Structures are given as C-alpha cells and as structure tokens.
C-alpha cells in the first residue's frame, strides 16, 4: 500500500461504524502478535479533556527523558496526527507499511468469516504496531469512546489509568445517566492498578471509587480547590497546585489549568511508583505543551479563536473561559454542529455571550445543516445567518467585524478546516 491507499482502507465506509465489543480486536491483535502486551501504557478515558491531558502527560514524560508515544483522536488536519512518538507524527511511509500488515490480518479474519474490525480498531492496531516497533518507553493512549468496550481496552493492566471530566455525551451508546457513563469510563480500571481521576460530580465519583475498590486499585482524585490561578492572559496562564511551585501553560481557558492539574497528579503518582519524573520535567512539560483546536488563537486581526467544544460540558467551559478573558464583552461566533449532539443545550449555554452568529455545515454525514442551526438561533433571539463555507464565514468576519472577538466552535469536524484556512492565509501572525 501507499499512503493514500492506507488512509482509504483505514477510513473505508464498511469499517466506519461504531460497534462496542472487544472480540474483533482480540482476533486482530492475535494475528498481529499482540504488540500491545509489550508496551508500558498510560490509559486515558473521559468525556472532555482527554486529548489535552494526554498531551500534557506525554510532554512531561518527554521532558523526563522517556521516549513517549501519544495516541489521540480525532485528528484536526492530518490523519497522521493521531499517532505520534516524541512529538513527531507517524510518517506516511510507516503508516502505509504497517497498515498493509493490518490489511492482511483483516483478510484472514474475513476468510474465517469473523466479525471485522471497525475503523477505530484498525488505526489502533496500526498504533500498537508502531509503538512496539519504535520501542517507546511509554505510550499515552486515549480511548475513542467510553472505555470498558473501547478498542484500546484490550491492553493488560496499564501503568496508570487516568479519567478526565465525565459528562453527558454519546448517551445512545454509553447510557443516559452520569453514573452509567462513568461506569463505562471506569472500565479501563484494572486489578491492582493505579488510577488518577479528575474531580467528578458525586454520582460519577462514587462509581469510580467503587470500581477501584472492586479492583483493589489505588485512587488519586484531583482536588480543584487546591488550584490557585495567578495570571490569565492571551499568552497563557500561571497557577499553583497544592504547593508553592508556579506552573505556566500556554493553552488558554480555565479548564486547561484543571487538565494540567490532572497531569500533575498523574506525574506525582508516577514518581511514587518509582519512575524518574522530576519536578522540573513536570514544569517544563506543561510549559511546552501545545494542543491545536482548544481555545487556540488562529487570527489576530480580527482576533479569531477556535475551540472543539461539542457538548454542553465543553461549551460551558468555553463560555467560562471567554468571560474571564473578555469580561463584559459579547462575541461573534462561527458555529457548526453534528445533528446527534445536544445542540439545544449548547445554544442555551452560550446565548448570553452571543452578539451574532454565522452558521456552517460541517463536512460530515452526521452534520446538522447550517440553515437549520441558524433558524434555531434566530428563534432564541440571536442575530444569525447561514453561510455556504468556512472561507465565507472567516472572510465575512474579517470584513465586517474587525473589532469583535470571533470564536468558532461546535464540532472538531470543522474546527480543523477553520484552523487550516486561517493559518494558510497567514492570519495567525496578524498579517
């Protein structure tokens, strides 16, 4: 396979389904020699903050001198973003070569009339092969959906299980209560394991605590009350967490400080387990972390920010961050959502900050049309209009709303396109 053929196979419609269950993944990895069993893994599940927390932990480990793999989803601009080692994306050549091996294994499964893997299972298999081939010291592994039946949960007991903020999302697959969703996320907790959890709401925290007791796993719960934010600007944030040490993160938004506190807790747990992760590595790792698409500035004239908030919890965090960065100021929003998301609640949460909105249709079969979204916004009293493309939305803002703060949010499916358009135009540098 060449790179284009590999991506076409990994993203083929017949594999592009969501089907909870580990049996196909077990068969696939058996055929590939179970490379995941040789890896030292930090496993991350949660509703929001998984990617950012994974990025923080990965960078901390790199600063501590460990060769570190980072597996995340979805990608923002390039397919290869999902599989990284020491900050470098998997090369197109390596992706093609390893995908060929996975393809051959899938053909064997088909010949045996076994249930075939999903697209997520296929790329996860490629990632496991790659990290084993690279002899990574650690792999920071983000779940795709849920945890208990997620393809990544085929791994043996990880060094550390990390659970980020849990909220209502994917209720058709994970359950329609916070406790049910927490139960799926807590499925990554293994016997005698070590667990770090974000500070959860009581019904989710109880599920995690019970699972840890059942599995005789240790639990470190993040305590957000111990965070002291000292400075917040468009250049980043300074804060302390339970000690006199001051940390700096360049990622914007109060929720990124909370995610950083989760990463600090994970690093402290690794220290107790005997891994060489110094206080300096933690500080340097947080400061060096970059994570595209999360309250990221992609334009300065006018100021344009993008954020992948796509559910009520994420939108609530985005609103809080915008209110802190731009007090008493309303914003112009570019918004595109998927039809299976709780967009009514998202609108309700963000409505008080909306000066106006431009709506787009994300490039997804699951997209809600921009026209429909604009109608819903207007019914809620927002000055909203649908535009035909991301380029039209950005250029309209540049022409008509140069004094406004512009924020694009609603779905990662289109945030990457907004980012690519703005940066290609050189707007990131204010030109």
C-alpha positions as CSV (number, residue, x, y, z in Angstrom):
1,X,0.0,0.0,0.0
2,X,1.0,3.6,-0.5
3,X,-0.2,6.3,2.0
4,X,-3.3,7.2,0.1
5,X,-4.4,3.6,-0.2
6,X,-3.7,3.1,3.5
7,X,-5.8,6.0,4.6
8,X,-8.6,4.9,2.2
9,X,-8.6,1.4,3.8
10,X,-8.5,2.8,7.4
11,X,-11.4,5.1,6.6
12,X,-13.4,2.8,4.4
13,X,-17.2,3.2,4.9
14,X,-17.7,-0.5,5.6
15,X,-15.4,-0.2,8.6
16,X,-16.6,3.3,9.6
17,X,-19.1,2.1,12.2
18,X,-19.4,2.3,16.0
19,X,-19.8,-1.2,17.5
20,X,-18.9,-1.7,21.1
21,X,-17.2,-5.0,21.9
22,X,-13.6,-6.4,22.0
23,X,-13.9,-9.7,20.2
24,X,-12.8,-8.5,16.7
25,X,-10.0,-6.5,18.3
26,X,-8.8,-9.6,20.2
27,X,-8.8,-11.7,17.0
28,X,-7.0,-8.9,15.0
29,X,-4.3,-8.4,17.6
30,X,-3.7,-12.1,18.0
31,X,-3.0,-12.3,14.3
32,X,-0.6,-9.4,14.7
33,X,1.3,-10.9,17.6
34,X,-0.2,-8.8,20.4
35,X,2.3,-6.0,20.3
36,X,0.3,-4.0,22.9
37,X,1.3,-6.5,25.5
38,X,4.9,-5.3,25.4
39,X,4.0,-1.6,25.9
40,X,4.1,0.5,29.1
41,X,0.8,2.4,28.8
42,X,-0.9,5.3,30.5
43,X,-4.5,4.9,29.6
44,X,-6.9,7.9,29.4
45,X,-10.7,7.9,29.3
46,X,-13.3,10.7,29.9
47,X,-15.8,12.9,28.2
48,X,-13.8,16.1,27.9
49,X,-10.2,17.0,28.3
50,X,-8.8,13.6,27.2
51,X,-6.6,15.0,24.4
52,X,-5.2,17.9,26.3
53,X,-4.5,15.9,29.4
54,X,-2.8,13.2,27.2
55,X,-0.7,15.9,25.6
56,X,0.4,17.3,28.9
57,X,1.4,13.9,30.3
58,X,3.2,13.0,27.1
59,X,5.2,16.2,27.1
60,X,6.1,15.8,30.8
61,X,7.4,12.2,30.1
62,X,9.4,13.5,27.1
63,X,11.0,16.2,29.3
64,X,11.8,13.4,31.8
65,X,13.8,11.7,29.1
66,X,11.4,9.0,28.1
67,X,10.6,8.1,24.5
68,X,6.9,8.6,24.5
69,X,4.1,7.6,22.1
70,X,0.9,9.7,22.0
71,X,-2.3,8.2,20.5
72,X,-5.3,10.5,20.2
73,X,-8.4,11.1,18.2
74,X,-9.9,12.6,16.2
75,X,-7.3,14.5,14.1
76,X,-7.6,18.2,13.4
77,X,-5.9,18.5,10.0
78,X,-3.9,15.4,9.1
79,X,-4.6,11.7,9.6
80,X,-1.1,11.1,10.9
81,X,-1.7,13.4,13.9
82,X,-3.4,10.6,15.7
83,X,-0.2,8.5,16.1
84,X,2.9,10.4,17.4
85,X,6.2,9.5,19.1
86,X,8.2,12.1,20.9
87,X,6.0,14.8,19.3
88,X,6.6,13.6,15.7
89,X,3.7,12.2,13.7
90,X,4.0,8.7,12.2
91,X,5.5,9.1,8.7
92,X,3.2,8.4,5.7
93,X,5.6,5.5,4.7
94,X,5.4,3.9,8.2
95,X,1.6,4.3,8.2
96,X,1.3,2.6,4.8
97,X,3.7,-0.2,5.7
98,X,2.0,-1.1,9.0
99,X,-1.5,-0.7,7.5
100,X,-0.5,-3.3,4.9
101,X,0.1,-5.8,7.8
102,X,-3.2,-4.9,9.4
103,X,-4.9,-5.3,6.0
104,X,-3.5,-8.8,5.6
105,X,-4.8,-9.8,9.1
106,X,-8.2,-8.4,8.3
107,X,-8.3,-10.6,5.1
108,X,-7.6,-13.6,7.2
109,X,-10.4,-12.7,9.5
110,X,-12.7,-12.3,6.5
111,X,-11.7,-15.7,5.2
112,X,-12.6,-17.2,8.6
113,X,-15.9,-15.3,8.5
114,X,-15.1,-13.5,11.7
115,X,-16.7,-10.2,12.6
116,X,-14.5,-7.5,11.0
117,X,-12.9,-4.6,13.0
118,X,-14.1,-1.0,12.9
119,X,-12.1,1.9,11.5
120,X,-11.1,2.9,15.0
121,X,-9.9,-0.6,15.8
122,X,-7.8,-0.7,12.6
123,X,-5.9,2.5,13.3
124,X,-5.5,1.4,17.0
125,X,-3.9,-1.8,15.7
126,X,-1.5,0.3,13.5
127,X,-0.6,2.4,16.5
128,X,0.2,-0.6,18.7
129,X,2.5,-2.0,15.9
130,X,4.2,1.4,15.5
131,X,4.9,2.0,19.2
132,X,6.3,-1.6,19.6
133,X,8.5,-1.1,16.6
134,X,9.7,2.2,18.0
135,X,10.5,0.7,21.4
136,X,8.6,3.5,23.1
137,X,9.3,3.8,26.9
138,X,5.7,5.0,27.5
139,X,2.6,5.2,25.4
140,X,-0.1,7.7,26.4
141,X,-3.2,6.1,25.0
142,X,-6.5,7.9,24.6
143,X,-9.7,5.9,24.4
144,X,-12.0,6.5,21.5
145,X,-15.5,6.1,23.0
146,X,-16.3,5.0,26.5
147,X,-13.7,2.7,28.0
148,X,-15.0,-0.7,29.0
149,X,-15.6,-1.9,25.4
150,X,-13.2,0.5,23.7
151,X,-10.7,-1.0,21.3
152,X,-7.8,0.4,23.4
153,X,-9.0,-1.6,26.4
154,X,-7.5,-4.7,25.0
155,X,-4.3,-3.8,26.8
156,X,-3.2,-5.5,30.0
157,X,-3.0,-3.5,33.2
158,X,-1.6,-0.1,32.4
159,X,1.0,1.7,34.5
160,X,-1.7,4.3,35.2
161,X,-5.4,4.8,34.3
162,X,-6.4,8.4,34.0
163,X,-10.1,9.5,33.9
164,X,-10.8,13.1,32.9
165,X,-14.0,15.1,33.3
166,X,-17.1,13.0,32.8
167,X,-20.4,14.4,31.5
168,X,-23.3,13.5,29.3
169,X,-22.3,12.6,25.7
170,X,-22.9,9.6,23.4
171,X,-25.9,8.7,25.6
172,X,-27.2,6.3,22.9
173,X,-24.1,4.1,23.4
174,X,-22.9,4.8,26.9
175,X,-26.1,5.3,28.9
176,X,-28.4,8.1,29.7
177,X,-27.2,8.8,33.3
178,X,-23.9,10.2,34.6
179,X,-23.4,7.0,36.7
180,X,-23.9,4.8,33.6
181,X,-21.4,6.8,31.6
182,X,-18.9,6.8,34.5
183,X,-19.3,3.0,34.6
184,X,-18.2,2.7,31.0
185,X,-15.3,5.1,31.5
186,X,-14.2,3.3,34.7
187,X,-14.0,0.1,32.7
188,X,-10.3,1.0,32.0
189,X,-9.5,0.4,35.7
190,X,-7.7,-3.0,36.0
191,X,-7.0,-5.2,39.0
192,X,-4.2,-3.8,41.3
193,X,-3.9,-0.8,39.0
194,X,-3.3,2.8,39.8
195,X,-5.9,5.4,39.0
196,X,-5.9,9.2,38.7
197,X,-9.3,10.9,38.3
198,X,-10.4,14.5,37.6
199,X,-12.6,15.9,40.4
200,X,-16.0,14.5,39.3
201,X,-19.6,15.2,40.3
202,X,-20.7,12.9,43.2
203,X,-22.6,10.3,41.1
204,X,-19.6,9.8,38.8
205,X,-17.0,9.9,41.6
206,X,-18.9,7.2,43.5
207,X,-18.8,4.9,40.5
208,X,-15.1,5.4,40.1
209,X,-14.4,4.9,43.8
210,X,-16.5,1.7,43.8
211,X,-14.7,0.3,40.7
212,X,-11.3,1.0,42.4
213,X,-12.4,-0.8,45.5
214,X,-13.6,-3.8,43.5
215,X,-10.3,-4.0,41.5
216,X,-8.2,-3.2,44.6
217,X,-6.7,-0.3,42.6
218,X,-5.3,2.9,44.2
219,X,-7.0,6.2,43.5
220,X,-5.7,9.7,43.4
221,X,-8.5,12.2,43.0
222,X,-7.7,15.7,41.7
223,X,-8.7,18.5,44.1
224,X,-9.6,21.6,42.1
225,X,-9.9,23.7,45.3
226,X,-6.1,23.4,45.7
227,X,-5.6,25.3,42.4
228,X,-4.6,28.9,42.6
229,X,-4.7,30.8,39.3
230,X,-2.3,33.7,39.5
231,X,-2.4,35.1,35.9
232,X,-4.5,34.6,32.8
233,X,-3.7,36.4,29.5
234,X,-3.8,35.6,25.8
235,X,-0.2,34.4,26.2
236,X,-1.1,31.7,28.7
237,X,-1.8,31.0,32.4
238,X,0.2,30.8,35.6
239,X,-1.0,28.7,38.5
240,X,0.0,26.6,41.5
241,X,-1.5,23.3,42.6
242,X,-1.1,22.3,46.2
243,X,2.5,23.6,46.6
244,X,4.4,26.8,46.2
245,X,5.6,25.8,42.7
246,X,4.2,28.0,39.9
247,X,3.4,26.4,36.6
248,X,2.8,28.0,33.2
249,X,0.7,26.7,30.4
250,X,0.3,28.3,27.1
251,X,-3.1,26.7,26.5
252,X,-6.0,29.1,27.2
253,X,-9.1,28.5,29.3
254,X,-9.5,27.7,32.9
255,X,-10.4,24.2,32.0
256,X,-6.8,23.8,30.7
257,X,-5.5,24.5,34.2
258,X,-7.8,21.8,35.5
259,X,-6.5,19.4,32.9
260,X,-2.9,20.4,33.8
261,X,-3.7,19.6,37.4
262,X,-4.8,16.2,36.4
263,X,-1.5,15.7,34.5
264,X,0.4,16.9,37.6
265,X,-1.4,14.4,39.7
266,X,-0.5,11.7,37.2
267,X,3.2,12.7,37.3
268,X,3.2,12.7,41.1
269,X,1.7,9.2,41.0
270,X,4.4,8.1,38.6
271,X,7.0,9.5,41.0
272,X,5.6,7.4,43.8
273,X,5.7,4.3,41.6
274,X,9.5,4.8,41.1
275,X,9.6,6.5,37.7
276,X,12.1,9.3,37.3
277,X,9.8,12.3,36.7
278,X,11.4,15.3,38.3
279,X,9.6,18.5,39.3
280,X,11.5,20.3,36.6
281,X,10.2,17.8,34.0
282,X,6.7,18.5,35.1
283,X,7.1,22.3,34.9
284,X,8.9,22.2,31.6
285,X,6.4,19.7,30.1
286,X,3.4,21.8,31.0
287,X,5.0,24.9,29.6
288,X,6.0,23.2,26.3
289,X,2.6,21.6,25.6
290,X,0.7,22.7,22.5
291,X,-2.6,21.3,21.6
292,X,-4.4,22.6,18.4
293,X,-8.1,23.4,18.3
294,X,-8.6,24.0,22.0
295,X,-9.3,27.7,22.6
296,X,-6.4,28.4,20.1
297,X,-5.7,31.8,18.6
298,X,-5.6,31.4,14.8
299,X,-6.1,35.1,13.8
300,X,-5.2,38.4,15.3
301,X,-6.7,41.0,13.1
302,X,-9.5,40.4,14.0
303,X,-8.9,38.1,17.0
304,X,-10.1,34.7,15.9
305,X,-10.2,31.7,18.3
306,X,-11.2,28.1,17.7
307,X,-12.4,25.6,20.2
308,X,-13.5,22.0,19.8
309,X,-16.3,22.2,22.3
310,X,-19.0,19.9,21.0
311,X,-21.2,19.0,24.1
312,X,-22.8,21.0,26.9
313,X,-19.9,20.4,29.4
314,X,-17.3,21.6,26.8
315,X,-19.4,24.6,25.8
316,X,-19.9,25.6,29.5
317,X,-16.1,25.5,30.0
318,X,-15.6,27.6,26.8
319,X,-18.1,30.2,27.9
320,X,-16.4,30.5,31.3
321,X,-13.0,31.0,29.7
322,X,-14.3,33.6,27.3
323,X,-16.0,35.5,30.2
324,X,-12.7,35.5,32.0
325,X,-10.5,36.6,29.0
326,X,-13.0,39.1,27.7
327,X,-15.1,40.4,30.6
328,X,-18.4,42.2,29.8
329,X,-17.8,41.6,26.1
330,X,-20.0,39.7,23.7
331,X,-18.5,37.7,20.8
332,X,-19.3,36.9,17.2
333,X,-19.5,33.1,16.8
334,X,-19.0,30.8,13.9
335,X,-20.9,27.6,14.8
336,X,-21.2,24.2,13.2
337,X,-22.6,21.1,15.0
338,X,-23.4,17.5,14.4
339,X,-27.1,16.5,14.5
340,X,-26.6,13.8,17.2
341,X,-25.2,16.3,19.7
342,X,-27.2,18.3,22.3
343,X,-27.0,21.5,20.3
344,X,-30.1,23.0,22.0
345,X,-28.3,23.0,25.4
346,X,-25.1,24.3,23.7
347,X,-27.1,27.2,22.3
348,X,-28.7,27.9,25.7
349,X,-25.4,27.9,27.5
350,X,-23.6,30.2,25.0
351,X,-26.6,32.5,24.2
352,X,-25.7,35.3,26.8
353,X,-22.3,35.8,25.1
354,X,-23.6,35.9,21.5
355,X,-23.5,39.2,19.7
356,X,-24.3,37.4,16.5
357,X,-23.6,34.0,14.8
358,X,-22.6,32.7,11.4
359,X,-23.5,29.0,10.9
360,X,-21.8,26.4,8.7
361,X,-22.5,22.8,7.8
362,X,-19.6,20.5,9.0
363,X,-18.3,18.1,6.4
364,X,-19.9,15.0,8.0
365,X,-22.8,12.7,7.3
366,X,-23.9,13.4,10.8
367,X,-23.9,17.2,10.4
368,X,-26.8,19.5,11.2
369,X,-27.3,21.9,8.3
370,X,-26.1,25.5,8.9
371,X,-29.5,26.7,7.7
372,X,-31.4,24.7,10.4
373,X,-28.9,25.9,13.0
374,X,-29.4,29.5,12.0
375,X,-33.2,29.1,12.3
376,X,-32.8,27.7,15.8
377,X,-30.6,30.5,16.9
378,X,-32.9,33.2,15.5
379,X,-35.8,31.6,17.4
380,X,-33.7,32.1,20.5
381,X,-33.2,35.8,19.7
382,X,-29.7,35.6,18.2
383,X,-28.8,37.5,15.1
384,X,-27.8,34.5,13.0
385,X,-27.2,33.8,9.3
386,X,-26.1,30.7,7.5
387,X,-23.1,30.9,5.2
388,X,-22.0,28.4,2.5
389,X,-18.5,27.7,3.6
390,X,-15.9,28.2,6.3
391,X,-13.9,30.5,4.0
392,X,-17.0,32.7,3.5
393,X,-17.6,32.8,7.3
394,X,-14.0,33.8,8.1
395,X,-13.8,36.4,5.3
396,X,-17.1,37.9,6.3
397,X,-15.9,38.3,9.9
398,X,-12.6,39.9,8.7
399,X,-14.5,42.4,6.6
400,X,-17.5,43.2,8.8
401,X,-16.5,42.5,12.4
402,X,-12.8,43.6,12.8
403,X,-13.4,45.0,16.3
404,X,-15.1,41.8,17.5
405,X,-13.7,38.7,19.2
406,X,-14.5,35.9,16.8
407,X,-14.9,32.3,18.2
408,X,-15.5,29.2,16.1
409,X,-16.8,26.2,18.0
410,X,-19.2,23.3,17.8
411,X,-17.5,20.3,16.2
412,X,-13.9,19.1,15.7
413,X,-15.1,18.0,12.3
414,X,-14.9,21.6,11.0
415,X,-12.6,23.3,13.5
416,X,-9.6,21.8,11.8
417,X,-10.7,23.4,8.5
418,X,-11.1,26.8,10.1
419,X,-7.6,26.4,11.5
420,X,-6.1,25.4,8.2
421,X,-7.8,28.3,6.4
422,X,-6.7,30.9,8.9
423,X,-3.1,29.8,9.1
424,X,-2.8,29.3,5.4
425,X,-3.8,32.9,5.0
426,X,-1.0,34.0,7.4
427,X,-3.6,35.4,9.7
428,X,-2.0,33.7,12.7
429,X,0.7,36.3,12.6
430,X,-1.7,39.2,12.3
431,X,-1.0,39.7,8.6
